[in-house]
Amino acid sequence: MEEENNKKITIADVAKLAGVSKGTVDRVLHDRGGVSRKSMEKIRQVIDELGYEPNVYASMLAMRKEHVIACILPDSIKDDYWYLVREGFEKGGENIASMNIRTRIFLYDQYSPESFRKAGMQLLESNPSGVVLPPFFKNDTYTLANALSLRGIPYVYVDSKLEDDGHFAYYGMPMYKSGYLCARLLTLRVPQKQLKGVLVVRIIRDKMRQSDPTLNRRSGFLDYMAEHYPSSDIHNLFIDPQAPKDTERQLNTFFKAHPGIHHIVMFNSRVHLLSDYLSRNPDPDRVVVGFDNLEKNISALSSGLINILICQHTDLQSYNAVMALSDYIIKHKRPERKDNFMHMDILTSLNIDNY
């Protein structure tokens, strides 16, 4: 019996159990088309049941067939959030280079929907085998995702995801929950009557406000506040990342008009933009919460300018996305879960040295 269990499963075994020819199984394994959806689903079901692992890697090398996994990303500089996403993508590319799969990045200006659309067109023209897709401009991302679906190209969301049943997988934080958690941490041990209000600092993005990657996080935050601090005012202040002097002036103006507000939050990765103001205007009652373990954020946390960072290993999002797509390209293996939520790490000055 043990000898029978250890017997190597062959294409013939799969074909027999699926009720099709070996040629049909081979077409499914090598994604050559010409097979009905019903037969394809039956073959893949049998493959899963038998635990058959085709040596597609060897046949790909024999045919000199090369696949490309593409990624469309905002252009960035070292130590920016998107640079960490890029590093994870490139590390994944290094791991799969020997499998005849290469990676390619299409960059765009994160403040320009037109730049995103142009990069998206270039990506489609390259006809990739899979795509890593951080959603940025919502409508344009939907357009690109639909175009990929029509071409049968799997795409994986990272960083955040749209409400889109067509995506192959998602790797990133549970955005709504991260916002809900943020509100809880910001107001921890603050009696309802003592919270005068909260300042939400946001980034000025494209002129048409099409880009709003932290929308779901903000929704979670606002829901928590509505449930637990319904009478507390939520103020929004939009700042330009390229104009630090303007940021300090805006903050000075706001806090002169609202001296009773001591709680500040930023939902993106750039809470460090507040550092100059915070260092020049100390407040023992102030509580500041931000996201992501960028070096500048870590420095602000260590020096006590901000109180809490909610973090994840950012590079693992895109790395895991590349590995999931390569498994699908080589073995037709899908992730066990469609939505793969990254753990949320809560960092303070007390535990930052061990992170």
C-alpha positions as a printed Julia matrix, in Angstrom:
355×3 Matrix{Float64}:
   0.0    0.0     0.0
   2.87   2.34    0.86
   4.46   1.55   -2.51
   1.18   2.51   -4.25
   0.93   5.81   -2.34
   4.48   6.71   -3.32
   3.85   6.02   -7.01
   4.52   9.09   -9.1
   1.32  10.62  -10.49
   1.45  11.07  -14.26
  -0.48  13.02  -16.91
  -2.1    9.71  -17.89
  -3.51   9.33  -14.35
  -4.95  12.84  -14.47
  -6.43  12.29  -17.93
  -8.05   8.99  -16.95
  -9.71  10.38  -13.82
 -10.82  13.57  -15.6
 -12.2   11.61  -18.56
 -10.13  13.48  -21.16
  -7.11  12.81  -23.33
  -3.51  13.33  -22.25
  -3.26  16.02  -24.91
  -6.1   17.96  -23.3
  -4.39  17.78  -19.91
  -1.17  18.97  -21.53
  -2.96  21.94  -23.09
  -4.31  22.99  -19.71
  -0.93  22.59  -18.02
   0.78  24.74  -20.62
  -2.07  27.24  -20.95
  -2.43  26.71  -24.7
  -6.18  27.27  -24.81
  -8.69  25.33  -26.87
 -10.18  23.59  -23.82
 -13.71  24.16  -22.57
 -14.16  25.81  -19.19
 -15.91  22.68  -17.86
 -13.05  20.38  -18.88
 -10.47  22.84  -17.57
 -12.14  23.03  -14.17
 -12.41  19.23  -14.0
  -8.74  18.77  -14.87
  -7.62  21.29  -12.27
  -9.86  19.64   -9.67
  -8.27  16.25  -10.4
  -4.79  17.77  -10.27
  -5.55  19.14   -6.79
  -7.07  15.84   -5.61
  -4.15  13.73   -6.83
  -1.51  16.2    -5.75
  -0.02  16.09   -9.23
   2.91  18.48   -9.67
   3.81  18.84  -13.35
   7.38  19.65  -14.21
   6.27  22.76  -16.05
   9.53  24.45  -15.13
  11.54  21.97  -17.21
   9.22  22.24  -20.18
   9.32  26.04  -20.02
  13.1   25.93  -20.22
  12.96  23.42  -23.05
  10.66  25.7   -25.04
  12.72  28.79  -24.07
   9.41  30.34  -23.09
   9.84  33.5   -21.05
   7.16  35.08  -18.89
   7.04  38.61  -17.47
   5.49  39.76  -14.2
   4.89  43.51  -14.39
   4.33  46.08  -11.68
   2.98  49.63  -12.03
   4.35  51.88   -9.29
   4.62  55.54   -8.33
   8.13  56.84   -8.91
   9.96  57.23   -5.6
  13.28  57.91   -3.93
  15.14  55.75   -1.43
  13.42  55.28    1.94
  10.0   56.33    0.6
   7.1   53.94    1.1
   6.86  53.08   -2.58
  10.59  52.44   -2.71
  10.08  49.68   -0.12
   7.31  48.21   -2.28
   9.69  48.31   -5.26
  12.45  46.59   -3.27
  10.11  43.73   -2.38
   9.06  43.34   -6.01
  12.66  43.29   -7.2
  13.65  40.77   -4.52
  10.85  38.49   -5.7
  12.13  38.93   -9.25
  15.59  37.78   -8.21
  14.1   34.62   -6.69
  12.29  33.6    -9.87
  14.84  34.68  -12.49
  16.1   31.1   -12.93
  12.57  29.97  -13.87
  12.51  31.97  -17.13
  10.31  34.61  -15.47
  11.54  38.17  -15.39
  10.05  41.25  -13.8
   9.43  44.7   -15.23
   8.41  47.94  -13.52
   6.34  50.72  -15.07
   6.72  54.01  -13.19
   4.41  57.02  -13.07
   4.03  60.34  -11.26
   1.76  59.74   -8.27
   0.28  63.23   -8.61
  -0.74  62.75  -12.26
  -3.61  60.51  -13.43
  -2.41  61.08  -17.0
   0.98  59.63  -16.09
  -0.73  56.58  -14.55
  -2.82  56.02  -17.68
   0.25  56.25  -19.9
   2.16  53.74  -17.77
  -0.9   51.47  -17.79
  -1.05  51.51  -21.59
   2.64  50.66  -21.79
   2.09  47.8   -19.36
  -0.76  46.38  -21.44
   1.28  46.65  -24.64
   4.03  44.57  -23.01
   1.52  41.67  -22.63
   2.7   40.42  -19.21
   1.8   37.05  -17.71
   0.83  38.64  -14.41
   0.65  42.09  -12.81
   1.28  43.52   -9.34
  -1.14  46.42   -9.03
  -1.23  48.95   -6.16
  -4.52  50.85   -6.71
  -3.9   54.58   -6.76
  -6.3   56.5    -8.99
  -9.53  54.59   -8.42
 -11.29  55.0   -11.78
  -8.11  54.51  -13.8
  -7.2   51.46  -11.73
 -10.6   49.94  -12.46
 -10.06  50.6   -16.16
  -6.67  48.89  -16.09
  -7.98  45.98  -14.02
 -10.85  45.42  -16.47
  -8.42  45.46  -19.41
  -6.25  42.86  -17.68
  -9.29  40.67  -16.99
 -10.38  40.8   -20.63
  -6.9   39.61  -21.63
  -6.93  36.83  -19.03
  -3.97  38.35  -17.18
  -4.06  37.78  -13.39
  -3.41  40.83  -11.23
  -2.58  41.09   -7.54
  -3.45  44.13   -5.45
  -0.88  45.33   -2.9
  -0.97  48.17   -0.35
  -4.76  48.42   -0.61
  -7.49  46.91   -2.75
 -10.57  47.98   -4.62
 -13.9   46.24   -4.23
 -13.2   44.1    -7.26
 -13.99  40.39   -7.47
 -11.7   39.97  -10.47
  -8.37  40.3    -8.64
  -6.22  37.18   -8.34
  -5.08  38.0    -4.79
  -4.4   40.82   -2.34
  -1.41  41.29   -0.03
  -1.57  44.2     2.4
  -3.08  45.55    5.6
  -6.79  45.16    6.34
  -7.3   48.85    5.62
 -10.61  49.42    7.39
  -9.44  47.59   10.52
  -6.16  49.51   10.53
  -8.12  52.78   10.65
 -10.37  51.47   13.41
  -7.31  50.37   15.38
  -5.67  53.75   14.78
  -8.61  55.58   16.35
  -8.55  53.28   19.38
  -4.83  53.81   19.93
  -5.11  57.57   19.45
  -7.83  57.94   22.07
  -6.69  55.27   24.5
  -7.68  56.21   28.06
  -9.17  59.56   26.98
 -12.59  60.14   28.59
 -15.24  61.1    26.07
 -15.85  64.53   27.58
 -12.14  65.42   27.57
 -11.53  64.85   23.86
 -12.07  68.26   22.25
 -11.33  67.07   18.72
  -8.87  65.36   16.4
  -6.75  66.78   13.6
  -6.43  64.57   10.54
  -3.5   65.73    8.38
  -3.84  64.72    4.75
  -1.72  65.04    1.62
  -2.66  67.23   -1.33
  -2.64  64.84   -4.26
  -3.95  65.3    -7.82
  -6.11  68.35   -8.54
  -9.22  66.27   -9.24
  -8.83  64.31   -5.97
  -8.99  61.02   -7.87
  -6.22  59.56   -5.73
  -7.31  58.55   -2.24
  -5.43  55.35   -1.29
  -6.25  55.62    2.43
 -10.01  56.02    1.98
 -10.95  52.71    3.65
  -8.53  53.37    6.5
 -10.12  56.75    7.07
 -13.57  55.13    7.02
 -12.56  52.73    9.8
 -11.18  55.62   11.84
 -14.31  57.73   11.45
 -16.6   54.82   12.32
 -14.72  54.23   15.58
 -14.88  57.91   16.45
 -18.61  58.06   15.67
 -19.24  55.06   17.93
 -17.07  56.1    20.89
 -16.66  59.91   20.62
 -19.75  61.07   18.73
 -19.49  64.66   19.93
 -15.82  65.06   19.04
 -15.0   67.22   16.01
 -12.8   65.8    13.25
 -10.77  68.46   11.45
  -8.99  67.9     8.13
  -5.85  69.79    7.14
  -4.35  69.29    3.66
  -0.6   69.83    3.28
   1.82  69.86    0.35
   4.75  67.45    0.91
   6.96  69.72   -1.2
   6.31  72.81    0.93
   7.51  72.2     4.53
   7.41  75.91    5.48
   3.77  76.09    4.39
   3.03  72.99    6.48
   4.48  74.57    9.61
   2.57  77.8     8.94
  -0.71  75.87    8.45
  -0.21  73.93   11.68
   0.6   77.09   13.62
  -2.56  78.74   12.31
  -4.71  75.71   13.11
  -3.54  75.25   16.7
  -3.84  78.95   17.49
  -7.49  78.66   16.45
  -7.96  75.29   18.25
  -5.74  75.31   21.37
  -7.75  72.52   23.02
  -6.93  69.9    20.37
  -4.0   67.63   21.22
  -4.61  64.56   19.03
  -3.14  64.27   15.53
  -3.23  61.45   13.0
  -1.95  60.81    9.47
  -3.22  57.79    7.54
  -0.42  57.59    4.97
   3.29  56.88    5.48
   4.43  60.5     5.86
   3.75  61.49    9.44
   7.42  62.56    9.56
   6.38  65.69    7.61
   5.07  67.04   10.92
   8.4   66.61   12.73
   9.65  70.19   12.37
   6.46  71.68   13.78
   6.24  69.12   16.58
   9.85  69.67   17.67
   9.43  73.46   17.75
   6.08  73.34   19.53
   6.24  70.78   22.37
   2.99  69.8    24.03
   2.96  67.29   26.93
  -0.67  66.4    26.22
  -0.16  65.76   22.51
  -0.74  62.3    21.0
   0.36  61.59   17.41
  -0.29  58.35   15.51
   1.04  57.5    12.06
   1.68  54.55    9.77
   4.64  52.64    8.32
   8.21  52.09    9.39
  10.03  54.53    7.14
  13.36  55.6     8.58
  12.16  59.2     9.08
   9.06  57.95   10.9
  11.17  55.67   13.1
  13.44  58.6    13.95
  10.45  60.75   14.93
   9.08  57.9    17.06
  12.42  57.32   18.8
  12.78  61.0    19.61
   9.27  61.19   21.08
   7.8   63.5    18.44
   5.18  60.9    17.57
   3.74  58.32   19.92
   2.66  55.32   17.87
   3.34  53.83   14.45
   1.14  51.11   12.98
   3.41  49.13   10.68
   3.79  46.13    8.44
   6.75  44.68    6.59
   5.98  46.72    3.48
   8.35  44.91    1.13
   6.67  41.56    1.86
   3.47  42.71    0.13
   5.03  42.91   -3.32
   7.43  40.03   -2.68
   4.54  37.71   -1.81
   2.6   38.98   -4.83
   5.46  38.03   -7.18
   5.8   34.59   -5.63
   2.04  33.95   -5.86
   1.99  34.9    -9.54
   5.07  32.8   -10.32
   3.47  29.76   -8.64
   0.42  30.27  -10.83
   2.47  30.7   -14.02
   4.6   27.62  -13.35
   2.26  25.26  -11.5
  -1.2   26.8   -12.04
  -1.32  26.96   -8.26
  -3.51  29.62   -6.66
  -2.98  31.08   -3.16
  -5.0   29.38   -0.43
  -6.74  32.7     0.24
  -7.66  35.46   -2.15
  -7.19  38.22    0.43
  -3.97  37.81    2.41
  -3.9   40.39    5.18
  -0.55  41.43    6.6
  -0.19  41.6    10.37
  -0.31  45.03   11.99
   2.61  45.86   14.27
   2.15  48.54   16.93
   5.42  50.37   17.54
   6.24  52.78   20.36
   9.48  54.22   21.69
   9.58  51.28   24.11
   9.78  48.51   21.52
  11.18  50.2    18.42
  14.77  49.07   19.09
  13.72  45.41   18.77
  11.73  45.77   15.53
